[in-house]
């Protein structure tokens, strides 16, 4: 009985925190539009250089841009937690009767909804330009994108908790890690002719496998061998993010 009550409290508290985190975005949809600026600029500036006129280049480029939007959109999630730490909101939530893991899990789950909404908007915008995603593949691609976003957002929250006494370090790590991950994933430019050392690093980059899986899914290649590696990379990222985030939360309350 006690276990079931604890589980029920964890689920309800997680939903409560997720709803609290989503409320500002729901009340101010303009914040979601701001998150679309970067991917749309990349589509505007890079797209014409790749467009062959038959829409096939969009099948390669747009999935990569969606992963890029997930990367940059959720990697900065920890900054919201930093504001809660500075304002004292986080400490007030810690002394509440809520389950401690719910404080982290709810914040992480909040990243799922805006990310999927922004990805859908990008897809709809690109339809008149010749982008024709496979319906089932696009749906699965959005789910995979959401899982990746959960993992990256969780890692961002874990970093914010780990450097709470040196908040400048958050953005230092953020900028140092993100751009190499983006370039080495091949999301914007193919790396087939890159130097050998760069291809080795690309193969070790989890984002590379997610990008490849997204391209296969949106193209309708639902049995491609790249899908398994992409799903595995996203799940490992999400699991690692959750474990590190919960550990950072535990350490921060000792």
C-alpha positions in Angstrom: 0.0 0.0 0.0 2.8 2.4 1.0 4.6 1.7 -2.3 1.6 2.3 -4.4 0.8 5.6 -2.6 4.4 6.7 -3.1 4.3 5.8 -6.8 1.0 7.7 -7.1 2.4 10.7 -5.4 5.4 10.7 -7.7 3.3 10.6 -10.8 0.9 13.2 -9.6 3.7 15.5 -8.4 5.5 15.0 -11.7 2.4 16.1 -13.6 2.0 19.1 -11.3 5.5 20.3 -11.9 5.3 19.7 -15.6 2.1 21.7 -15.8 3.7 24.5 -13.8 6.6 24.6 -16.1 4.4 24.5 -19.2 2.1 27.3 -18.1 4.3 30.2 -19.1 4.7 28.8 -22.6 0.9 28.1 -22.9 0.0 31.6 -21.7 2.6 33.2 -24.0 2.8 31.2 -27.3 5.2 33.9 -28.6 7.9 32.2 -26.6 7.5 29.1 -28.8 7.8 31.3 -31.9 11.1 32.7 -30.7 12.5 29.1 -30.6 11.7 28.8 -34.3 13.9 31.7 -35.4 17.1 29.7 -35.5 15.9 26.6 -37.4 14.0 28.8 -39.9 17.1 31.0 -40.5 19.1 27.9 -41.3 16.4 26.6 -43.6 16.3 30.1 -45.3 20.1 30.4 -45.7 21.2 26.9 -46.2 18.2 25.5 -48.0 18.6 27.4 -51.3 22.2 26.1 -51.5 21.0 22.5 -51.2 17.7 22.6 -53.1 17.8 20.6 -56.3 14.3 21.6 -57.3 12.6 18.2 -56.7 12.4 18.4 -52.9 14.8 15.5 -52.3 17.3 17.8 -50.6 14.7 18.8 -48.1 14.4 15.1 -47.0 18.0 15.2 -46.1 18.3 18.7 -44.6 15.1 19.3 -42.6 15.4 16.3 -40.3 18.9 17.6 -39.4 17.5 21.0 -38.7 14.9 19.5 -36.4 17.6 17.7 -34.4 19.5 21.0 -34.3 16.4 22.7 -32.9 16.0 20.0 -30.3 19.7 20.3 -29.3 19.7 24.1 -28.9 16.2 24.4 -27.6 16.5 21.9 -24.8 20.2 22.3 -23.9 19.5 25.8 -22.5 16.7 24.4 -20.3 18.9 24.5 -17.2 18.9 28.3 -17.4 15.3 28.2 -16.2 16.4 26.2 -13.2 19.2 28.6 -12.5 16.6 31.4 -12.3 14.6 29.3 -9.8 17.8 28.8 -7.8 18.5 32.5 -7.7 14.9 33.5 -6.8 14.6 30.8 -4.1 11.7 29.0 -5.8 13.7 25.8 -6.1 14.4 25.8 -2.3 10.7 26.5 -1.5 9.7 23.5 -3.7 12.3 21.3 -1.9 10.7 21.9 1.5 7.2 21.2 0.1 5.7 17.7 0.6 6.3 16.9 -3.1 8.3 13.9 -4.0 11.9 15.1 -4.6 12.4 13.2 -8.0 9.2 14.8 -9.3 10.9 18.3 -9.1 13.4 17.0 -11.7 11.2 14.7 -13.8 8.5 17.3 -14.2 10.9 19.9 -15.5 12.4 17.4 -17.9 9.0 16.3 -19.3 8.1 19.9 -19.9 10.7 20.0 -22.7 8.7 17.4 -24.7 5.6 19.5 -25.6 7.3 22.7 -27.0 9.8 20.7 -28.9 7.2 18.7 -30.7 5.0 21.7 -31.3 8.0 23.6 -32.9 8.9 20.6 -35.1 5.4 20.3 -36.4 5.3 24.0 -37.3 8.6 23.7 -39.2 7.3 20.7 -41.1 4.1 22.5 -42.0 6.0 25.6 -43.2 8.2 23.5 -45.5 5.4 21.5 -47.1 4.7 24.2 -49.8 8.4 24.2 -50.6 8.3 20.5 -51.7 9.0 18.7 -48.4 7.0 15.5 -48.4 7.7 13.5 -45.2 6.4 9.9 -44.9 3.4 10.2 -42.5 4.2 7.2 -40.3 7.9 7.9 -40.5 7.4 11.6 -39.5 5.2 10.6 -36.5 7.9 8.1 -35.3 10.6 10.8 -36.0 8.8 13.3 -33.8 8.7 10.7 -31.0 12.4 10.0 -31.4 13.0 13.8 -31.4 11.0 14.1 -28.2 13.0 11.4 -26.5 16.3 13.0 -27.5 14.9 16.4 -26.2 14.1 14.8 -22.8 17.6 13.5 -22.5 19.3 16.7 -23.5 17.0 18.8 -21.3 17.7 16.4 -18.4 21.5 16.8 -18.9 21.0 20.6 -19.0 19.2 20.5 -15.6 21.8 18.2 -14.2 24.5 20.7 -15.3 22.6 23.6 -13.7 22.4 21.8 -10.4 26.1 20.8 -10.5 27.4 24.3 -11.1 24.7 26.2 -9.1 27.4 28.1 -7.2 29.2 29.1 -10.4 26.4 29.9 -12.8 28.8 31.3 -15.4 30.2 27.8 -15.8 26.8 26.6 -17.2 27.0 28.7 -20.3 30.7 28.0 -20.7 30.1 24.2 -20.9 27.0 24.8 -22.9 28.8 26.7 -25.7 31.9 24.5 -25.6 30.0 21.2 -26.0 27.1 22.1 -28.3 28.8 23.4 -31.4 31.3 20.5 -31.8 28.3 18.1 -31.3 26.3 19.9 -34.0 29.1 20.0 -36.6 30.3 16.4 -35.9 26.7 15.0 -36.3 26.5 15.9 -40.0 23.1 17.6 -39.4 24.0 20.6 -41.7 26.7 19.3 -44.0 27.6 15.7 -45.0 30.8 14.3 -43.5 31.5 11.6 -46.1 34.6 13.5 -47.4 35.7 14.8 -44.0 39.2 13.9 -42.6 39.4 10.4 -41.0 39.7 11.8 -37.5 36.5 13.8 -38.0 34.6 10.8 -39.2 35.8 8.8 -36.2 34.5 11.5 -33.8 31.3 11.7 -35.8 30.7 7.9 -35.4 31.2 8.3 -31.6 28.7 11.2 -31.5 25.2 10.1 -30.4 23.6 12.9 -32.4 25.0 11.4 -35.6 22.9 8.3 -35.2 19.8 10.2 -34.2 20.2 12.5 -37.3 20.7 9.4 -39.6 17.6 7.8 -38.0 15.5 10.9 -38.5 16.4 11.1 -42.1 15.5 7.5 -42.7 12.2 7.9 -40.9 11.1 11.1 -42.7 12.0 9.4 -46.0 9.9 6.4 -45.1 12.7 3.9 -44.8 11.2 2.3 -41.7 13.3 -0.9 -41.8 16.7 0.8 -42.2 19.5 -0.4 -40.0 20.2 3.2 -38.9 17.0 3.3 -37.0 18.1 1.0 -34.3 21.3 2.9 -33.6 19.3 6.2 -33.5 16.7 4.9 -31.1 19.5 3.4 -28.9 21.4 6.7 -28.9 18.3 8.7 -27.9 17.3 6.2 -25.2 20.8 6.2 -23.7 20.9 10.0 -23.7 17.5 10.1 -22.0 18.5 7.5 -19.4 21.8 9.1 -18.7 20.2 12.5 -18.4 17.6 11.2 -15.9 20.2 9.4 -13.8 22.6 12.3 -13.7 19.9 14.8 -13.0 18.4 12.8 -10.1 21.9 12.3 -8.7 22.6 16.0 -9.0 19.3 16.8 -7.3 20.1 14.5 -4.4 23.6 15.9 -4.0 22.3 19.5 -4.0 19.9 18.8 -1.1 22.4 17.2 1.3 
